[in-house]
Amino acid sequence: MKEKDKIVSPSADTEEAKDLAVTAETLEEPTEALKETPVAETEGSGEAKEPGAEEETYKEMSPLRLVLRRFFRSKLSIVGIVMIAALIIFSVLGPVVFNRWGEETVDRGDFTSEDVNYYEQDNEDGVIVNVTEVVETVDGINRLADPSADHWLGTDEKGMDVFVRLMFGGRISLLIGFIVVIMETLLGIIIGGVAGYFGGWIDNILMRIVDVFNCIPTLPILFIASAAITSWDLPADVNIYLLMLFITLFSWSGTARLVRGQILGLREQEYITATEVMGFSPWRRIFKHLIPNVMPQLIVSMTLGLGSVILYESTLSYLGIGVQPPKAAWGSMIALANRPEILNYHVNVWLPAGLLIVVAVLGFNFIGDGLRDAMDPKARK
């Protein structure tokens, strides 16, 4: 306290003590003006927020939204979605727009059938022995035509429009892929879920069956089965359904093993114990409480499996034991390249189908990889 602030009086000692006490209280307590001034600093920075500014709040993100956010951050995932969406639109809506030519329509145009006469000569030691006149009827079909305004990708060896058959072939190839993957997933869920939950002798029996199917070479067996189906001379539609059945029969074991492994770890969780205490049936515990927790892994497996099924179908059709003519399939369209003249001089007949197979397989693989990364719990948010 300064000397000029001191008050000299008879009771100077008492007054000075009071002044010292008031000064000490002033130093210990902030003024009302300082109390009323809000000062908020941003964490990690020295910048002060303005008075009255609202504090930033964070909301928890749901698991589904978090997965979708991670998925759509991947550029390859978006590329895969665009590729598959384009194929589906091309295959489903394409024949509706380009309806001039059908799947089995032959372009006869203005061509008419005519008889062609020619002679065959039999020679012996350079001497003509016999001359025979041969009459051959040539049908007027626009075969192996080059791309034009009427046929954007030309025609095949039977005079059918290649561009339109690509659309119908996409329907069959994608349909086989989706149906086979759904059926093998359902079969794998049932067998793997029962084996993983009950364990014991049930698990041993079912897993030995799975091991047997895992040991079977899938592609050679499919060759044999498809060749047998072809020899039965069944209608083309029935042939397709049987092909789906055989591919499913030899492809479900991997899904069953995946489901069984996941359920072995989940069946000891507390919520499963709670369902047992509540008296839920085993089937309800398996298919309502366990299988939904395995679905993320199953979705990834299904997406990656679609490309493999399309390759199986294309391989069988290429070898002539898959989808049978006159039905169109991408694999059977590529099979036309077995003829050297088509392989060398009519690339428009077989190359587009090969490119579409590549696009379909890559698209499903991109989506599957994106889902696998998005559903990884260890992935960075």
Protein Blocks (a to p, Z undefined) as FASTA:
>chain_A
ZZklpccdfklmlmmmmmmmmmmmmmmpccfklmmmccdddehiabdcdehiacdddddd
dfklmmmmmmmmpmklmmmmmmmmmmmmmmmmmmmmmmmbcfklccekjaccdddddddd
ddeehiafbdcddddddddddehiacdfklmnopafkopafklmmmmmmmmmmmmmmmmm
mmmmmmmmmmmmmmmmngmmllmmmmmmmmmmmmpcfklmmmmmmmmmmmnopafklmmm
mmmmmmmmmmmmmmmmmmmmmmmmmmmpmklmmmmmnopafklmmmmmmmmmmmmmmmmm
mmmmmmmmmmmmmmmmmnopaccdfbdcfklmmmmmmpmklmmmmmmlmmmmmmmmmmmm
mmmmmmmmmmmmmmpmkbcZZ
